[in-house]
Amino acid sequence: MTARTCAVAALVLAVVACDRAPNEPPKPPKVDAARLARAEAAMETCKKNAGLTEIATPTGVVLDDPATRGQDMTPEMAGQLRLKVQCMLELNELLAARRP
């Protein structure tokens, strides 16, 4: 390596290291607040139209969850399944809007 190459490499490393303070936590990725608000409103409307306002919004869209396979169907599980089917478009948009 030449002296110039070493100097450039050292400068790049210094800039990368000084990008943030040493004790500063990493910045969370930005989420589009308007998109998230629209998705949450659409999901609440769909839940209301389906009569499932008391059911918690699912955190995923998997219909056959291996974690619950073989268990007796509870009213909560049935509501979650029904919500995933009837509000699939809204749920997909909500989950996509929550992703960084």
N, CA and C atoms as a LAMMPS dump frame, in Angstrom:
ITEM: TIMESTEP
0
ITEM: NUMBER OF ATOMS
300
ITEM: BOX BOUNDS ff ff ff
-5.0000000000000000e+02 5.0000000000000000e+02
-5.0000000000000000e+02 5.0000000000000000e+02
-5.0000000000000000e+02 5.0000000000000000e+02
ITEM: ATOMS id mol type element x y z
1 1 1 N 0.841 -1.179 0
2 1 2 C 0 0 0
3 1 3 C 0.885 1.241 0
4 2 1 N 0.412 2.219 -0.683
5 2 2 C 1.158 3.474 -0.685
6 2 3 C 0.739 4.311 0.513
7 3 1 N 1.496 5.326 0.782
8 3 2 C 1.183 6.216 1.901
9 3 3 C -0.151 6.922 1.656
10 4 1 N -0.396 7.256 0.419
11 4 2 C -1.66 7.947 0.079
12 4 3 C -2.858 7.034 0.333
13 5 1 N -2.757 5.771 -0.037
14 5 2 C -3.837 4.812 0.179
15 5 3 C -4.092 4.627 1.669
16 6 1 N -3.018 4.547 2.445
17 6 2 C -3.161 4.395 3.897
18 6 3 C -3.825 5.624 4.508
19 7 1 N -3.47 6.797 4.03
20 7 2 C -4.055 8.032 4.548
21 7 3 C -5.544 8.097 4.234
22 8 1 N -5.913 7.703 3.027
23 8 2 C -7.327 7.701 2.635
24 8 3 C -8.101 6.693 3.473
25 9 1 N -7.54 5.52 3.684
26 9 2 C -8.21 4.499 4.496
27 9 3 C -8.385 4.974 5.927
28 10 1 N -7.377 5.614 6.483
29 10 2 C -7.471 6.132 7.843
30 10 3 C -8.531 7.224 7.943
31 11 1 N -8.609 8.071 6.938
32 11 2 C -9.608 9.135 6.925
33 11 3 C -11.019 8.556 6.853
34 12 1 N -11.217 7.556 6.032
35 12 2 C -12.531 6.912 5.914
36 12 3 C -12.921 6.268 7.244
37 13 1 N -12.009 5.586 7.888
38 13 2 C -12.297 4.962 9.178
39 13 3 C -12.615 6.005 10.234
40 14 1 N -11.922 7.131 10.212
41 14 2 C -12.181 8.199 11.182
42 14 3 C -13.569 8.792 10.976
43 15 1 N -13.968 8.978 9.73
44 15 2 C -15.302 9.535 9.446
45 15 3 C -16.375 8.561 9.884
46 16 1 N -16.204 7.29 9.614
47 16 2 C -17.183 6.281 10.01
48 16 3 C -17.279 6.205 11.529
49 17 1 N -16.147 6.256 12.208
50 17 2 C -16.136 6.166 13.671
51 17 3 C -16.763 7.391 14.313
52 18 1 N -16.64 8.54 13.683
53 18 2 C -17.188 9.78 14.247
54 18 3 C -18.621 10.04 13.8
55 19 1 N -19.202 9.116 13.107
56 19 2 C -20.57 9.303 12.602
57 19 3 C -21.546 9.56 13.731
58 20 1 N -21.354 8.951 14.878
59 20 2 C -22.235 9.172 16.028
60 20 3 C -21.408 9.093 17.3
61 21 1 N -21.957 9.676 18.329
62 21 2 C -21.258 9.672 19.612
63 21 3 C -21.141 8.24 20.127
64 22 1 N -20.125 7.932 20.919
65 22 2 C -19.917 6.545 21.374
66 22 3 C -21.046 5.995 22.235
67 23 1 N -21.687 6.809 23.045
68 23 2 C -22.754 6.322 23.923
69 23 3 C -24.144 6.562 23.364
70 24 1 N -24.222 7.096 22.184
71 24 2 C -25.522 7.383 21.574
72 24 3 C -26.115 6.089 21.022
73 25 1 N -27.369 5.786 21.379
74 25 2 C -27.985 4.57 20.834
75 25 3 C -28.248 4.745 19.343
76 26 1 N -28.285 3.65 18.613
77 26 2 C -28.554 3.763 17.188
78 26 3 C -29.941 4.354 16.958
79 27 1 N -30.046 5.126 15.903
80 27 2 C -31.32 5.772 15.596
81 27 3 C -32.285 4.743 15.035
82 28 1 N -33.551 4.739 15.511
83 28 2 C -34.519 3.796 14.964
84 28 3 C -34.881 4.198 13.535
85 29 1 N -35.176 3.234 12.7
86 29 2 C -35.55 3.563 11.332
87 29 3 C -36.839 4.378 11.32
88 30 1 N -36.938 5.259 10.358
89 30 2 C -38.118 6.107 10.258
90 30 3 C -39.291 5.32 9.69
91 31 1 N -40.447 5.553 10.276
92 31 2 C -41.67 4.943 9.787
93 31 3 C -42.536 6.08 9.258
94 32 1 N -43.119 5.89 8.093
95 32 2 C -43.971 6.913 7.515
96 32 3 C -45.229 7.024 8.369
97 33 1 N -45.321 8.106 9.133
98 33 2 C -46.415 8.283 10.097
99 33 3 C -47.774 8.372 9.408
100 34 1 N -47.836 9.024 8.275
101 34 2 C -49.12 9.167 7.57
102 34 3 C -49.605 7.813 7.054
103 35 1 N -48.685 7.034 6.498
104 35 2 C -49.06 5.705 5.998
105 35 3 C -49.521 4.815 7.148
106 36 1 N -48.808 4.877 8.264
107 36 2 C -49.165 4.07 9.423
108 36 3 C -50.531 4.476 9.968
109 37 1 N -50.809 5.764 10.035
110 37 2 C -52.109 6.238 10.535
111 37 3 C -53.242 5.776 9.625
112 38 1 N -53.03 5.855 8.307
113 38 2 C -54.067 5.395 7.363
114 38 3 C -54.298 3.893 7.507
115 39 1 N -53.209 3.128 7.651
116 39 2 C -53.317 1.668 7.771
117 39 3 C -54.03 1.283 9.063
118 40 1 N -53.726 1.968 10.159
119 40 2 C -54.388 1.669 11.429
120 40 3 C -55.873 2.008 11.36
121 41 1 N -56.207 3.13 10.723
122 41 2 C -57.617 3.514 10.58
123 41 3 C -58.366 2.504 9.714
124 42 1 N -57.744 2.066 8.628
125 42 2 C -58.384 1.077 7.745
126 42 3 C -58.587 -0.243 8.479
127 43 1 N -57.614 -0.631 9.302
128 43 2 C -57.732 -1.884 10.057
129 43 3 C -58.855 -1.785 11.081
130 44 1 N -58.957 -0.665 11.777
131 44 2 C -60.033 -0.48 12.759
132 44 3 C -61.395 -0.49 12.076
133 45 1 N -61.497 0.119 10.913
134 45 2 C -62.76 0.117 10.166
135 45 3 C -63.137 -1.293 9.744
136 46 1 N -62.158 -2.052 9.27
137 46 2 C -62.421 -3.434 8.862
138 46 3 C -62.848 -4.276 10.059
139 47 1 N -62.167 -4.095 11.198
140 47 2 C -62.535 -4.842 12.402
141 47 3 C -63.959 -4.498 12.832
142 48 1 N -64.319 -3.226 12.737
143 48 2 C -65.662 -2.79 13.118
144 48 3 C -66.702 -3.397 12.18
145 49 1 N -66.435 -3.366 10.874
146 49 2 C -67.379 -3.926 9.895
147 49 3 C -67.548 -5.434 10.05
148 50 1 N -66.496 -6.103 10.494
149 50 2 C -66.556 -7.551 10.691
150 50 3 C -67.099 -7.923 12.063
151 51 1 N -67.31 -6.927 12.932
152 51 2 C -67.806 -7.2 14.271
153 51 3 C -66.741 -7.801 15.176
154 52 1 N -65.484 -7.449 14.921
155 52 2 C -64.367 -8.033 15.667
156 52 3 C -63.54 -6.962 16.383
157 53 1 N -64.169 -5.91 16.842
158 53 2 C -63.432 -4.818 17.475
159 53 3 C -62.738 -5.254 18.761
160 54 1 N -63.253 -6.273 19.428
161 54 2 C -62.659 -6.712 20.688
162 54 3 C -61.461 -7.639 20.475
163 55 1 N -61.23 -8.103 19.258
164 55 2 C -60.122 -9.008 18.958
165 55 3 C -58.855 -8.18 18.726
166 56 1 N -57.772 -8.596 19.32
167 56 2 C -56.494 -7.902 19.143
168 56 3 C -56.026 -8.032 17.701
169 57 1 N -55.405 -6.99 17.209
170 57 2 C -54.886 -7.011 15.843
171 57 3 C -53.728 -8.008 15.772
172 58 1 N -53.776 -8.931 14.821
173 58 2 C -52.711 -9.938 14.697
174 58 3 C -51.364 -9.301 14.368
175 59 1 N -50.307 -9.967 14.755
176 59 2 C -48.959 -9.482 14.459
177 59 3 C -48.368 -10.146 13.225
178 60 1 N -49.134 -11.016 12.592
179 60 2 C -48.688 -11.699 11.385
180 60 3 C -49.883 -12.193 10.6
181 61 1 N -49.631 -12.726 9.411
182 61 2 C -50.722 -13.169 8.542
183 61 3 C -50.764 -14.681 8.366
184 62 1 N -49.924 -15.42 9.088
185 62 2 C -49.889 -16.877 8.95
186 62 3 C -51.202 -17.454 9.466
187 63 1 N -51.887 -18.225 8.618
188 63 2 C -53.171 -18.81 9.011
189 63 3 C -52.987 -20.106 9.788
190 64 1 N -51.99 -20.896 9.406
191 64 2 C -51.731 -22.166 10.079
192 64 3 C -50.488 -21.998 10.948
193 65 1 N -50.675 -21.498 12.149
194 65 2 C -49.566 -21.207 13.043
195 65 3 C -49.093 -22.491 13.724
196 66 1 N -47.842 -22.881 13.513
197 66 2 C -47.336 -24.097 14.151
198 66 3 C -47.38 -24.026 15.674
199 67 1 N -47.329 -22.837 16.245
200 67 2 C -47.345 -22.698 17.704
201 67 3 C -48.69 -23.11 18.288
202 68 1 N -49.767 -22.98 17.519
203 68 2 C -51.097 -23.32 18.024
204 68 3 C -51.676 -24.569 17.37
205 69 1 N -50.928 -25.2 16.503
206 69 2 C -51.413 -26.391 15.809
207 69 3 C -51.702 -27.503 16.81
208 70 1 N -52.846 -28.125 16.687
209 70 2 C -53.218 -29.235 17.549
210 70 3 C -53.941 -28.823 18.818
211 71 1 N -54.028 -27.526 19.075
212 71 2 C -54.727 -27.055 20.265
213 71 3 C -56.21 -26.889 19.954
214 72 1 N -57.021 -26.934 21.004
215 72 2 C -58.444 -26.675 20.822
216 72 3 C -58.644 -25.227 20.412
217 73 1 N -59.612 -24.998 19.521
218 73 2 C -59.895 -23.653 19.036
219 73 3 C -60.595 -22.857 20.129
220 74 1 N -59.994 -21.775 20.534
221 74 2 C -60.594 -20.891 21.534
222 74 3 C -61.299 -19.751 20.8
223 75 1 N -62.191 -19.043 21.465
224 75 2 C -62.841 -17.903 20.816
225 75 3 C -61.824 -16.851 20.344
226 76 1 N -60.761 -16.64 21.108
227 76 2 C -59.72 -15.678 20.705
228 76 3 C -59.015 -16.139 19.429
229 77 1 N -58.668 -17.441 19.37
230 77 2 C -58.002 -17.972 18.185
231 77 3 C -58.923 -17.91 16.974
232 78 1 N -60.191 -18.215 17.179
233 78 2 C -61.156 -18.156 16.082
234 78 3 C -61.318 -16.723 15.588
235 79 1 N -61.366 -15.773 16.51
236 79 2 C -61.474 -14.367 16.125
237 79 3 C -60.256 -13.893 15.362
238 80 1 N -59.072 -14.302 15.804
239 80 2 C -57.845 -13.94 15.101
240 80 3 C -57.841 -14.507 13.68
241 81 1 N -58.231 -15.757 13.549
242 81 2 C -58.271 -16.39 12.237
243 81 3 C -59.27 -15.686 11.326
244 82 1 N -60.439 -15.398 11.851
245 82 2 C -61.471 -14.701 11.067
246 82 3 C -60.983 -13.304 10.663
247 83 1 N -60.331 -12.629 11.577
248 83 2 C -59.806 -11.297 11.292
249 83 3 C -58.732 -11.348 10.206
250 84 1 N -57.859 -12.354 10.272
251 84 2 C -56.81 -12.496 9.259
252 84 3 C -57.396 -12.734 7.875
253 85 1 N -58.501 -13.453 7.811
254 85 2 C -59.12 -13.747 6.516
255 85 3 C -59.914 -12.555 6.006
256 86 1 N -60.766 -11.985 6.846
257 86 2 C -61.659 -10.924 6.398
258 86 3 C -60.953 -9.592 6.199
259 87 1 N -59.878 -9.35 6.902
260 87 2 C -59.174 -8.066 6.81
261 87 3 C -57.752 -8.251 6.298
262 88 1 N -57.545 -9.218 5.426
263 88 2 C -56.207 -9.552 4.946
264 88 3 C -55.522 -8.357 4.277
265 89 1 N -56.207 -7.635 3.41
266 89 2 C -55.582 -6.504 2.719
267 89 3 C -55.166 -5.415 3.707
268 90 1 N -56.074 -5.092 4.615
269 90 2 C -55.784 -4.065 5.609
270 90 3 C -54.655 -4.49 6.543
271 91 1 N -54.669 -5.769 6.931
272 91 2 C -53.628 -6.288 7.82
273 91 3 C -52.269 -6.269 7.127
274 92 1 N -52.221 -6.669 5.867
275 92 2 C -50.959 -6.634 5.125
276 92 3 C -50.407 -5.217 5.051
277 93 1 N -51.266 -4.246 4.77
278 93 2 C -50.823 -2.856 4.692
279 93 3 C -50.348 -2.351 6.054
280 94 1 N -51.052 -2.705 7.105
281 94 2 C -50.661 -2.281 8.447
282 94 3 C -49.309 -2.847 8.83
283 95 1 N -49.099 -4.122 8.58
284 95 2 C -47.825 -4.746 8.925
285 95 3 C -46.693 -4.169 8.082
286 96 1 N -46.977 -3.874 6.807
287 96 2 C -45.949 -3.266 5.947
288 96 3 C -45.623 -1.852 6.42
289 97 1 N -46.622 -1.117 6.861
290 97 2 C -46.395 0.257 7.324
291 97 3 C -45.609 0.272 8.626
292 98 1 N -45.736 -0.764 9.428
293 98 2 C -44.992 -0.835 10.705
294 98 3 C -43.544 -1.23 10.516
295 99 1 N -43.23 -1.863 9.386
296 99 2 C -41.852 -2.287 9.133
297 99 3 C -40.978 -1.078 8.851
298 100 1 N -39.756 -1.091 9.37
299 100 2 C -38.831 0.032 9.092
300 100 3 C -38.31 -0.016 7.682
